[in-house]
Amino acid sequence: MKITDITINLIEGPKTKDAEHFAGSASKIILRIDTDEGIYGMAEGGRQYYLYKAYIDEIIKPLLVGVDPRNPKIIWEMLTHGTGPGLATKLMPQIVGTIDVALWDLSGKAAGLPVYKLLGGAARTEIPLYWSRGSGWRKTPEEMLNDVKLGYEKGYKAFKIRMDWRSFRQDVDPAKDFSLFKKCREFLPDDIDLSFDSNCGYSVPTAIEQGKKFQELGIAHFEEPLPEYDYKGLRQVVDALECSVSTGEQEPSPYRFRDLMEIGNPDILQPDILNVGGITGLVKVYEMAMNNNKIIMPHCPQAGVNLIGSLHAYSTVTNATRPHEFSEEFTGPVENVAKLFKEPIVPENGVINLPDRPGLGLEYDEKELSKVITI
């Protein structure tokens, strides 16, 4: 089996205020890897269509056309480390991650097995999700509560609210941030988890002060209290608080998680399937996490192919019992996303059940997809 072509398309997403805050994230980049045997793999890219297209056309296709796609780990090393004939450049983790997800999907289809079986087998295929809602920086407590209520009505049993601060907005309005959490915490029953994501927005003293206030009300985990590069500051926050502190979605390599654990010592690791280099990168992080007895809770909120890829990898970790992140903010209602697939995989009462279909278990409905492709 040989790769014959790699293509990408851009499909239009919903025009929402949340999507506007993250320029371009309302749309999806769909990547497809075709082979000479008619089997193909799919994945979703990040936000920059023309950047992806340049990488695919100028670098990836010349390297991978003619290569056997059933070696995703070896191809991952080639693209990540610049190993192989004529290579000397490491590629962006998100580019590698997109290729990697599609290769695992393709490999599973070629073997007639779900990806989780290629990875060694699933500890469970029924995985709970937590409802993630953001843009807290511009919302009133009542508006955020309405977002939480939407997920509660859908049957979710765990929640997280996010501030979605952009870079260098340190300690803008922690009192207002806390009012959002308090409003939602007072609504939710005691047995329903609520977490808070400051999106790297606090200094060390503010993070500690906020964390202690969250503890008093009851918080499941306190996410990204500091800028992602401040490992030493993170250690101060972790040591000062009793609640679980999480981080890791910004890390651009699985290998950085070693130093993150040794220096920052977060309670929970949150690798992102694209940022860390796809399913291959996730597996490397999970192995380190298990060796260090660390809790893992992956970051991949958007409904679609990559979410399912993240769940396949997560399902193989026996001690990974925390819910996985999920959001409809940038894709619109999951029912609309489901229409794009022949056999969609969607949450029911806050839980996703992974099927035993080959690959990631998803196949786009070409007729439906053609209605929304913009490029």
ROTOR-282159 format. One record per residue (C-alpha): residue number from 0; residue in three letters; x, y, z. Coordinates in steps of 0.25 Angstrom, whole numbers, plus 5000, padded with zeros to 4 digits. Layout:
! ROTOR-282159
{NUM; ala; {X; Y; Z}}
...
***
This chain:
! ROTOR-282159
{0; met; {5000; 5000; 5000}}
{1; lys; {5005; 5014; 4996}}
{2; ile; {5001; 5028; 4998}}
{3; thr; {4996; 5034; 4985}}
{4; asp; {4991; 5048; 4989}}
{5; ile; {4989; 5057; 5001}}
{6; thr; {4978; 5068; 5000}}
{7; ile; {4971; 5078; 5009}}
{8; asn; {4958; 5086; 5008}}
{9; leu; {4952; 5097; 5017}}
{10; ile; {4938; 5095; 5021}}
{11; glu; {4930; 5107; 5027}}
{12; gly; {4926; 5107; 5042}}
{13; pro; {4915; 5115; 5049}}
{14; lys; {4917; 5130; 5051}}
{15; thr; {4917; 5131; 5066}}
{16; lys; {4923; 5141; 5076}}
{17; asp; {4931; 5130; 5082}}
{18; ala; {4937; 5126; 5068}}
{19; glu; {4940; 5141; 5065}}
{20; his; {4949; 5142; 5077}}
{21; phe; {4957; 5131; 5072}}
{22; ala; {4959; 5135; 5057}}
{23; gly; {4957; 5124; 5047}}
{24; ser; {4953; 5114; 5057}}
{25; ala; {4938; 5114; 5053}}
{26; ser; {4943; 5106; 5041}}
{27; lys; {4949; 5093; 5039}}
{28; ile; {4961; 5088; 5031}}
{29; ile; {4958; 5074; 5026}}
{30; leu; {4971; 5066; 5022}}
{31; arg; {4970; 5053; 5014}}
{32; ile; {4981; 5043; 5011}}
{33; asp; {4978; 5034; 4999}}
{34; thr; {4985; 5021; 4995}}
{35; asp; {4986; 5012; 4983}}
{36; glu; {4977; 5002; 4989}}
{37; gly; {4965; 5012; 4991}}
{38; ile; {4967; 5013; 5006}}
{39; tyr; {4968; 5027; 5011}}
{40; gly; {4970; 5033; 5025}}
{41; met; {4963; 5046; 5030}}
{42; ala; {4967; 5057; 5040}}
{43; glu; {4964; 5072; 5044}}
{44; gly; {4974; 5083; 5044}}
{45; gly; {4976; 5095; 5052}}
{46; arg; {4971; 5109; 5047}}
{47; gln; {4981; 5114; 5037}}
{48; tyr; {4976; 5108; 5023}}
{49; tyr; {4987; 5114; 5015}}
{50; leu; {4998; 5111; 5024}}
{51; tyr; {4993; 5096; 5024}}
{52; lys; {4992; 5096; 5009}}
{53; ala; {5006; 5102; 5007}}
{54; tyr; {5012; 5091; 5016}}
{55; ile; {5004; 5080; 5010}}
{56; asp; {5007; 5084; 4995}}
{57; glu; {5022; 5088; 4997}}
{58; ile; {5027; 5079; 5008}}
{59; ile; {5018; 5067; 5012}}
{60; lys; {5013; 5062; 4999}}
{61; pro; {5027; 5061; 4993}}
{62; leu; {5032; 5054; 5005}}
{63; leu; {5020; 5044; 5007}}
{64; val; {5014; 5041; 4993}}
{65; gly; {5019; 5027; 4990}}
{66; val; {5021; 5023; 5005}}
{67; asp; {5014; 5012; 5012}}
{68; pro; {5004; 5019; 5022}}
{69; arg; {5003; 5008; 5031}}
{70; asn; {5015; 5013; 5039}}
{71; pro; {5010; 5025; 5046}}
{72; lys; {5020; 5024; 5057}}
{73; ile; {5032; 5024; 5048}}
{74; ile; {5026; 5035; 5039}}
{75; trp; {5023; 5043; 5052}}
{76; glu; {5038; 5042; 5055}}
{77; met; {5042; 5046; 5041}}
{78; leu; {5033; 5059; 5041}}
{79; thr; {5036; 5063; 5056}}
{80; his; {5051; 5060; 5056}}
{81; gly; {5055; 5062; 5042}}
{82; thr; {5060; 5048; 5041}}
{83; gly; {5060; 5041; 5027}}
{84; pro; {5066; 5043; 5014}}
{85; gly; {5068; 5058; 5010}}
{86; leu; {5061; 5063; 5023}}
{87; ala; {5067; 5073; 5032}}
{88; thr; {5055; 5082; 5037}}
{89; lys; {5045; 5079; 5048}}
{90; leu; {5031; 5082; 5044}}
{91; met; {5020; 5089; 5053}}
{92; pro; {5014; 5080; 5063}}
{93; gln; {5000; 5083; 5058}}
{94; ile; {5003; 5080; 5044}}
{95; val; {5010; 5067; 5049}}
{96; gly; {4998; 5064; 5058}}
{97; thr; {4988; 5065; 5046}}
{98; ile; {4996; 5056; 5037}}
{99; asp; {4997; 5046; 5049}}
{100; val; {4982; 5045; 5052}}
{101; ala; {4979; 5042; 5038}}
{102; leu; {4990; 5032; 5037}}
{103; trp; {4985; 5024; 5049}}
{104; asp; {4971; 5025; 5043}}
{105; leu; {4976; 5019; 5030}}
{106; ser; {4984; 5009; 5037}}
{107; gly; {4972; 5004; 5045}}
{108; lys; {4964; 5003; 5032}}
{109; ala; {4974; 4995; 5025}}
{110; ala; {4975; 4985; 5037}}
{111; gly; {4960; 4985; 5039}}
{112; leu; {4962; 4989; 5053}}
{113; pro; {4958; 5001; 5062}}
{114; val; {4970; 5010; 5065}}
{115; tyr; {4969; 5007; 5080}}
{116; lys; {4972; 4992; 5076}}
{117; leu; {4984; 4996; 5068}}
{118; leu; {4989; 5004; 5081}}
{119; gly; {4988; 4991; 5089}}
{120; gly; {4973; 4991; 5093}}
{121; ala; {4963; 4999; 5100}}
{122; ala; {4961; 4999; 5115}}
{123; arg; {4947; 5004; 5113}}
{124; thr; {4940; 5009; 5101}}
{125; glu; {4929; 5017; 5108}}
{126; ile; {4935; 5030; 5112}}
{127; pro; {4929; 5042; 5120}}
{128; leu; {4931; 5056; 5115}}
{129; tyr; {4930; 5069; 5122}}
{130; trp; {4923; 5081; 5116}}
{131; ser; {4933; 5092; 5113}}
{132; arg; {4928; 5107; 5111}}
{133; gly; {4937; 5119; 5109}}
{134; ser; {4938; 5134; 5106}}
{135; gly; {4936; 5137; 5120}}
{136; trp; {4944; 5150; 5118}}
{137; arg; {4932; 5156; 5111}}
{138; lys; {4920; 5149; 5118}}
{139; thr; {4912; 5152; 5130}}
{140; pro; {4910; 5142; 5141}}
{141; glu; {4896; 5140; 5136}}
{142; glu; {4901; 5138; 5122}}
{143; met; {4911; 5127; 5126}}
{144; leu; {4900; 5121; 5135}}
{145; asn; {4891; 5119; 5123}}
{146; asp; {4902; 5113; 5115}}
{147; val; {4904; 5103; 5127}}
{148; lys; {4889; 5100; 5127}}
{149; leu; {4889; 5096; 5113}}
{150; gly; {4899; 5085; 5116}}
{151; tyr; {4892; 5081; 5128}}
{152; glu; {4879; 5079; 5120}}
{153; lys; {4887; 5070; 5111}}
{154; gly; {4890; 5061; 5122}}
{155; tyr; {4905; 5065; 5125}}
{156; lys; {4910; 5061; 5138}}
{157; ala; {4923; 5070; 5139}}
{158; phe; {4925; 5084; 5134}}
{159; lys; {4937; 5094; 5132}}
{160; ile; {4936; 5109; 5130}}
{161; arg; {4947; 5117; 5123}}
{162; met; {4952; 5131; 5122}}
{163; asp; {4959; 5130; 5109}}
{164; trp; {4968; 5142; 5111}}
{165; arg; {4977; 5145; 5100}}
{166; ser; {4992; 5147; 5103}}
{167; phe; {4998; 5157; 5113}}
{168; arg; {4985; 5160; 5120}}
{169; gln; {4990; 5157; 5134}}
{170; asp; {4980; 5158; 5146}}
{171; val; {4970; 5167; 5138}}
{172; asp; {4958; 5164; 5147}}
{173; pro; {4959; 5153; 5156}}
{174; ala; {4947; 5157; 5164}}
{175; lys; {4938; 5156; 5152}}
{176; asp; {4944; 5143; 5148}}
{177; phe; {4941; 5137; 5162}}
{178; ser; {4926; 5143; 5161}}
{179; leu; {4925; 5134; 5148}}
{180; phe; {4929; 5122; 5156}}
{181; lys; {4921; 5125; 5168}}
{182; lys; {4908; 5126; 5160}}
{183; cys; {4910; 5113; 5153}}
{184; arg; {4914; 5106; 5165}}
{185; glu; {4902; 5110; 5173}}
{186; phe; {4893; 5105; 5161}}
{187; leu; {4899; 5091; 5160}}
{188; pro; {4896; 5080; 5169}}
{189; asp; {4908; 5076; 5179}}
{190; asp; {4910; 5063; 5172}}
{191; ile; {4913; 5070; 5158}}
{192; asp; {4927; 5074; 5156}}
{193; leu; {4931; 5089; 5152}}
{194; ser; {4944; 5093; 5148}}
{195; phe; {4950; 5107; 5144}}
{196; asp; {4960; 5110; 5133}}
{197; ser; {4967; 5123; 5134}}
{198; asn; {4975; 5121; 5121}}
{199; cys; {4988; 5125; 5126}}
{200; gly; {4982; 5139; 5131}}
{201; tyr; {4988; 5140; 5146}}
{202; ser; {5000; 5143; 5153}}
{203; val; {5005; 5134; 5164}}
{204; pro; {4999; 5142; 5176}}
{205; thr; {4986; 5144; 5169}}
{206; ala; {4985; 5129; 5165}}
{207; ile; {4987; 5125; 5179}}
{208; glu; {4977; 5134; 5184}}
{209; gln; {4967; 5130; 5174}}
{210; gly; {4970; 5115; 5176}}
{211; lys; {4967; 5116; 5191}}
{212; lys; {4953; 5123; 5188}}
{213; phe; {4950; 5112; 5178}}
{214; gln; {4953; 5102; 5188}}
{215; glu; {4944; 5107; 5198}}
{216; leu; {4932; 5106; 5188}}
{217; gly; {4937; 5093; 5182}}
{218; ile; {4945; 5091; 5169}}
{219; ala; {4948; 5079; 5161}}
{220; his; {4961; 5085; 5155}}
{221; phe; {4967; 5098; 5153}}
{222; glu; {4973; 5099; 5139}}
{223; glu; {4984; 5107; 5134}}
{224; pro; {4985; 5117; 5145}}
{225; leu; {4998; 5123; 5140}}
{226; pro; {5005; 5125; 5126}}
{227; glu; {5009; 5112; 5120}}
{228; tyr; {5024; 5115; 5121}}
{229; asp; {5024; 5118; 5136}}
{230; tyr; {5028; 5104; 5141}}
{231; lys; {5034; 5110; 5154}}
{232; gly; {5022; 5118; 5157}}
{233; leu; {5013; 5107; 5155}}
{234; arg; {5020; 5099; 5165}}
{235; gln; {5017; 5110; 5175}}
{236; val; {5002; 5110; 5172}}
{237; val; {5002; 5094; 5173}}
{238; asp; {5009; 5094; 5186}}
{239; ala; {4999; 5105; 5192}}
{240; leu; {4986; 5099; 5188}}
{241; glu; {4978; 5086; 5192}}
{242; cys; {4970; 5086; 5179}}
{243; ser; {4975; 5079; 5166}}
{244; val; {4983; 5088; 5157}}
{245; ser; {4984; 5085; 5142}}
{246; thr; {4992; 5089; 5130}}
{247; gly; {4998; 5084; 5117}}
{248; glu; {4989; 5088; 5105}}
{249; gln; {4999; 5098; 5100}}
{250; glu; {5011; 5088; 5100}}
{251; pro; {5017; 5087; 5086}}
{252; ser; {5024; 5074; 5088}}
{253; pro; {5022; 5061; 5097}}
{254; tyr; {5036; 5062; 5102}}
{255; arg; {5033; 5075; 5109}}
{256; phe; {5024; 5068; 5118}}
{257; arg; {5036; 5062; 5125}}
{258; asp; {5041; 5076; 5130}}
{259; leu; {5027; 5081; 5132}}
{260; met; {5025; 5069; 5142}}
{261; glu; {5038; 5071; 5149}}
{262; ile; {5038; 5086; 5150}}
{263; gly; {5023; 5090; 5151}}
{264; asn; {5018; 5077; 5156}}
{265; pro; {5003; 5079; 5152}}
{266; asp; {4993; 5069; 5157}}
{267; ile; {4987; 5067; 5144}}
{268; leu; {4993; 5067; 5130}}
{269; gln; {4985; 5072; 5118}}
{270; pro; {4991; 5069; 5105}}
{271; asp; {4984; 5074; 5092}}
{272; ile; {4984; 5064; 5080}}
{273; leu; {4989; 5074; 5070}}
{274; asn; {4998; 5082; 5079}}
{275; val; {5006; 5070; 5083}}
{276; gly; {5007; 5063; 5070}}
{277; gly; {4995; 5054; 5068}}
{278; ile; {4991; 5041; 5074}}
{279; thr; {5006; 5037; 5074}}
{280; gly; {5009; 5049; 5082}}
{281; leu; {4998; 5046; 5092}}
{282; val; {5002; 5032; 5094}}
{283; lys; {5016; 5037; 5098}}
{284; val; {5010; 5047; 5108}}
{285; tyr; {5001; 5036; 5114}}
{286; glu; {5013; 5026; 5116}}
{287; met; {5020; 5037; 5124}}
{288; ala; {5008; 5041; 5132}}
{289; met; {5006; 5026; 5136}}
{290; asn; {5020; 5025; 5140}}
{291; asn; {5019; 5037; 5149}}
{292; asn; {5005; 5034; 5154}}
{293; lys; {4999; 5046; 5148}}
{294; ile; {4985; 5048; 5145}}
{295; ile; {4982; 5051; 5130}}
{296; met; {4970; 5059; 5124}}
{297; pro; {4972; 5062; 5109}}
{298; his; {4969; 5075; 5103}}
{299; cys; {4961; 5074; 5090}}
{300; pro; {4948; 5081; 5091}}
{301; gln; {4943; 5082; 5077}}
{302; ala; {4933; 5072; 5072}}
{303; gly; {4938; 5064; 5060}}
{304; val; {4949; 5054; 5055}}
{305; asn; {4960; 5059; 5064}}
{306; leu; {4951; 5058; 5077}}
{307; ile; {4949; 5043; 5073}}
{308; gly; {4964; 5041; 5071}}
{309; ser; {4967; 5047; 5084}}
{310; leu; {4956; 5038; 5091}}
{311; his; {4962; 5025; 5084}}
{312; ala; {4976; 5028; 5090}}
{313; tyr; {4970; 5032; 5104}}
{314; ser; {4962; 5019; 5104}}
{315; thr; {4974; 5011; 5104}}
{316; val; {4979; 5017; 5118}}
{317; thr; {4974; 5008; 5129}}
{318; asn; {4975; 5018; 5140}}
{319; ala; {4969; 5030; 5132}}
{320; thr; {4956; 5031; 5138}}
{321; arg; {4953; 5046; 5138}}
{322; pro; {4944; 5052; 5127}}
{323; his; {4949; 5057; 5114}}
{324; glu; {4946; 5071; 5109}}
{325; phe; {4935; 5074; 5100}}
{326; ser; {4929; 5087; 5094}}
{327; glu; {4919; 5091; 5083}}
{328; glu; {4924; 5105; 5083}}
{329; phe; {4931; 5106; 5070}}
{330; thr; {4924; 5095; 5062}}
{331; gly; {4910; 5098; 5066}}
{332; pro; {4900; 5087; 5071}}
{333; val; {4906; 5073; 5071}}
{334; glu; {4893; 5069; 5063}}
{335; asn; {4898; 5078; 5051}}
{336; val; {4912; 5072; 5052}}
{337; ala; {4906; 5058; 5052}}
{338; lys; {4900; 5061; 5038}}
{339; leu; {4913; 5061; 5032}}
{340; phe; {4916; 5047; 5035}}
{341; lys; {4910; 5034; 5030}}
{342; glu; {4910; 5028; 5044}}
{343; pro; {4912; 5039; 5054}}
{344; ile; {4918; 5037; 5067}}
{345; val; {4911; 5047; 5077}}
{346; pro; {4910; 5048; 5092}}
{347; glu; {4897; 5043; 5099}}
{348; asn; {4895; 5048; 5113}}
{349; gly; {4909; 5053; 5113}}
{350; val; {4916; 5040; 5109}}
{351; ile; {4922; 5035; 5096}}
{352; asn; {4922; 5021; 5092}}
{353; leu; {4933; 5017; 5083}}
{354; pro; {4929; 5007; 5072}}
{355; asp; {4937; 4995; 5068}}
{356; arg; {4937; 5000; 5053}}
{357; pro; {4951; 5001; 5046}}
{358; gly; {4960; 5013; 5048}}
{359; leu; {4954; 5024; 5056}}
{360; gly; {4940; 5019; 5052}}
{361; leu; {4936; 5031; 5044}}
{362; glu; {4933; 5034; 5029}}
{363; tyr; {4929; 5047; 5023}}
{364; asp; {4916; 5047; 5015}}
{365; glu; {4922; 5053; 5002}}
{366; lys; {4908; 5059; 4998}}
{367; glu; {4906; 5066; 5011}}
{368; leu; {4921; 5070; 5012}}
{369; ser; {4920; 5076; 4998}}
{370; lys; {4909; 5086; 5002}}
{371; val; {4918; 5093; 5012}}
{372; ile; {4932; 5092; 5006}}
{373; thr; {4937; 5106; 5003}}
{374; ile; {4951; 5104; 4997}}
***
